[in-house]
Amino acid sequence: MSHQPKLTAENQTELEELGFTLEAFQGQFLLIFAQCNYDTLRSRLIQLIQESSPLDIHTITLHPHDTALYQRIQKDLQGQQPQALMVLGLESVQSLEKMLASADLVREEFRNNCPFPVVVWVTDSVKAQWMQFARNWESWGVSSQFNLSREELIRFIQDKAAQCLEDGLDLTETKWLELQGELEAAAAELQLAEPALAPAIAAALFTLLGICHKQQADYQKAIDYLEQALVGWQELHRWDYQGLVLTEIVDAYFCQTNQMPLVSKSSRQQHQIPAKVKDYLQQALTAFNQAQRPDLIADSLGVFGEVLRELQDWQQLQDLAQQALAFDQGRNRPDKLAIDYLFLADVALAQERWQEARKLAVTALKWYGENDKQTRRRGDAGTRRIEISPHISFASLRLNVFSHNAGIVEELQSRCYWILAQSYPNLGQLPAAIAQFKSAHDLSEPLANPRFYLEILGNLNELYWQTKDYLQAFKIKQEQQTVETQLGLRAFIGASRIPSPVGTVGERVNIGNRAHVGNRAHVGAPLLALEITASGREKDVRELVERVRRNDCKVIVIHGFSGVGKSSLVNAGLVPTLRQTTASGQCIIPILIQVYADWLQDIGQQLTAALARQQIQITQPLDSTDAILEALRQTEQQLHMVLIFDQFEEFFFVVEQEAAQNQLFSFLGDCLEILSLKVIFSLRRDYLHYLVDRPGMGSISNNILSKEVLYPITNFTTAEAHSLIEQLTTRSHFKLESALIEQLVEDLAGDEGKVRPIELQVVGAQLQAEDITTLVDYQRSGTKEELVLRYLAAVVQDCGEENQSSAIAALFHLSKNTTATPL
């Protein structure tokens, strides 16, 4: 809404009463809820109260990644006490439930340390969550309600719909979510009122709600709303809007199809795009022709090209791309020209015109470069990076979003490099193909297009193998398996560490070996990996987190036998949970250390990255114990640091001299003098004695083997193993027969009645590799020991034929070594 909303008499009265309340409660804490669902009205009200009030009113806008409200307020005020405080942005906080619950626990801190009225601007949705998760604190508050009139609501919908359909809305993920909240509030208010909505307003409202839901990856609800909108625009004979909504419907169906997981080898076909999508596509093109809008036909290539490529309708894709090219060449649109040439390159590649495919891909890259030059000339070069997501709306793509969303550019450039790479092997140029595939890999995001990303990894693995670069081939294979596990496409990861879950909102997580920031596409994704929750290890995570939060627990030693799942518990359970937890109102920041060749450098790098994520600037490099200790001390009042040393037995392999080992322990002793800091070691049980009689452990009375410090991790019970297998295979659509699961658990448990996690993963991975899903097939395949041997044989094979003898010798040595075992 471009105009300033008019204040109703009710809003004016509420605003005046709010001003009187602020003045009346000077020197006292009072919680005031200013309830308003609309950003423009809220901004107008804040402007008016700041202009009219004689008070010094301080304003804080929360960041989406904030987790502790009291801590954020104290950090922002820096010891100052304003006459009144306004808090904005709660509707954008991604961990709002946790923020409210923690604020409720420290509510007395507000009363004791905030002697001024605090106005919290909330939507209806936020207020409802406040009542649910901070009921005690909510009871302290008073409320003011501000609403738009019916006329303003209708104008709001009209303006947003026109802007979205005619120009496109270039919004961040957070702003799309805020818009959805405003629209849902408007819909609820208008549907309760009389008279009924005019058809044009209803169609506009359904269109906006559909696009918003698509932005949140709620594709089915998006389709439902958009199909209702389509009926309205058809009745109104708005051919242009019909075409635009049809394009959004096609895009939603395509995204929904790509969101579906791969299935097992026994039925490996890709999920098919519904037949009606092609019909919708044709209807959209017809509507654009009826509206005499060749620009919209050209703009639609970004969506329709993806669908036609998936359908392998190369003729229509070529026709549409050439039509778009003819339009865009006359209007100097480098961003669109890049897309035109990209799809023409796709057609040439499919038709095995290798030289032409390469030339067209190079031309597309040239136009991406030209667009970047124009962007820089416009002064947009410093525009922030927005993570690419798989549900970019067509309404957004119609903008020149390349200057605002580097992720979109990189994903399309990745496709260009992939086409180049595909053409080179057929031209006899394997090294050039590898270089192009690496470029495609580096630019692609696993969450943007998982199938494409995994295809690139498969291509790289194959070419590295052909060129006998077995180490790189194996690393790529490991990344492929890790990505498949994180995205729920693989049930068992084998002998590798269970990776951290994806979708942890606002936290930087590793997907494969790539760093990625969780975004709104993954809101609702589990905090813990399924391997943790399904196996009962969530209880261990909770107990460990509780120890971290306790003031009397400075050091924790997680221990267990080899293969029991210690590293998986740390990486896929403890670390992501700590990142979403607070202690005494402070954010807990886990610093995970897994490399010990230069432990000081790694601690410094990990700490620097963690502080940067908290928007804390470092004035000097953290390359010495003094610099690291100073940084830890300076953040003591803001953050709850936890140093986690995973697979710590490797430290004693790498650093052999006792004096050199004691340098780390002495440093940790200095760290432990910081009241809130904790240290966690995770190591094999047979290495516990290496921790005894070390300097720096005075905070635990030098009794590191006490039960207050040790935390044992044991093998799975048969019930835990059964639950884990059942849930992992269900998630990945690698469905195992119930009788097979029963027999498998019995075989894995053996006489001891316990299941080693690593053996479960290895045997499960081999079952999946051989596509064994029934008890009969399992019994034919041999014993579980034979499955393990075939798994190890595949590992040996990955070393290359000329290296197999050495690999077998290494495995034999490990199996005979009592301190280092292959499983």
HELIX and SHEET records of a PDB file:
HELIX    1   1 ALA A    9  ALA A   24  1                                  16    
HELIX    2   2 ASP A   39  SER A   52  1                                  14    
HELIX    3   3 LEU A   69  LEU A   77  1                                   9    
HELIX    4   4 LEU A   90  SER A   92  5                                   3    
HELIX    5   5 LEU A   96  LEU A  105  1                                  10    
HELIX    6   6 ARG A  107  ASN A  113  1                                   7    
HELIX    7   7 ASP A  124  PHE A  133  1                                  10    
HELIX    8   8 ARG A  135  GLU A  138  1                                   4    
HELIX    9   9 ARG A  150  ALA A  162  1                                  13    
HELIX   10  10 GLN A  163  ASP A  167  3                                   5    
HELIX   11  11 GLU A  173  LEU A  192  1                                  20    
HELIX   12  12 PRO A  199  GLN A  215  1                                  17    
HELIX   13  13 TYR A  219  GLU A  235  1                                  17    
HELIX   14  14 TRP A  239  GLN A  259  1                                  21    
HELIX   15  15 LYS A  265  SER A  267  5                                   3    
HELIX   16  16 ALA A  275  GLN A  290  1                                  16    
HELIX   17  17 PRO A  294  ASP A  299  1                                   6    
HELIX   18  18 LEU A  301  LEU A  311  1                                  11    
HELIX   19  19 TRP A  314  GLN A  329  1                                  16    
HELIX   20  20 PRO A  334  ALA A  350  1                                  17    
HELIX   21  21 TRP A  354  ARG A  377  1                                  24    
HELIX   22  22 PHE A  394  LEU A  397  1                                   4    
HELIX   23  23 VAL A  401  SER A  403  5                                   3    
HELIX   24  24 ALA A  406  SER A  423  1                                  18    
HELIX   25  25 PRO A  425  LEU A  427  5                                   3    
HELIX   26  26 LEU A  430  LEU A  443  1                                  14    
HELIX   27  27 PRO A  450  GLN A  466  1                                  17    
HELIX   28  28 TYR A  470  GLN A  486  1                                  17    
HELIX   29  29 ARG A  520  HIS A  522  5                                   3    
HELIX   30  30 LEU A  530  THR A  533  1                                   4    
HELIX   31  31 GLU A  538  ARG A  549  1                                  12    
HELIX   32  32 LYS A  566  LEU A  569  1                                   4    
HELIX   33  33 VAL A  570  LEU A  574  3                                   5    
HELIX   34  34 VAL A  575  ARG A  579  1                                   5    
HELIX   35  35 TRP A  599  ARG A  613  1                                  15    
HELIX   36  36 THR A  625  GLN A  634  1                                  10    
HELIX   37  37 GLU A  649  VAL A  654  1                                   6    
HELIX   38  38 GLU A  658  LEU A  672  1                                  15    
HELIX   39  39 ARG A  685  LEU A  691  5                                   7    
HELIX   40  40 GLY A  698  ILE A  700  5                                   3    
HELIX   41  41 THR A  718  ARG A  731  1                                  14    
HELIX   42  42 SER A  738  ALA A  749  1                                  12    
HELIX   43  43 GLY A  750  GLU A  752  5                                   3    
HELIX   44  44 PRO A  757  ALA A  769  1                                  13    
HELIX   45  45 LEU A  775  SER A  781  1                                   7    
HELIX   46  46 LYS A  784  GLN A  797  1                                  14    
HELIX   47  47 GLU A  801  ASN A  803  5                                   3    
HELIX   48  48 GLN A  804  LYS A  816  1                                  13    
SHEET    1   A 5 ILE A  57  THR A  61  0                                        
SHEET    2   A 5 ALA A  84  LEU A  88  1                                        
SHEET    3   A 5 PRO A 117  VAL A 122  1                                        
SHEET    4   A 5 LEU A  30  CYS A  36  1                                        
SHEET    5   A 5 VAL A 142  PHE A 146  1                                        
SHEET    1   B 2 ARG A 508  ILE A 511  0                                        
SHEET    2   B 2 ARG A 514  VAL A 517 -1                                        
SHEET    1   C 6 THR A 582  ALA A 583  0                                        
SHEET    2   C 6 GLN A 586  ILE A 593 -1                                        
SHEET    3   C 6 LEU A 639  PHE A 645  1                                        
SHEET    4   C 6 LYS A 678  ARG A 684  1                                        
SHEET    5   C 6 VAL A 555  GLY A 560  1                                        
SHEET    6   C 6 LEU A 710  PRO A 712  1                                        
SHEET    1   D 2 PHE A 716  THR A 717  0                                        
SHEET    2   D 2 LYS A 754  VAL A 755 -1                                        
END                                                                             
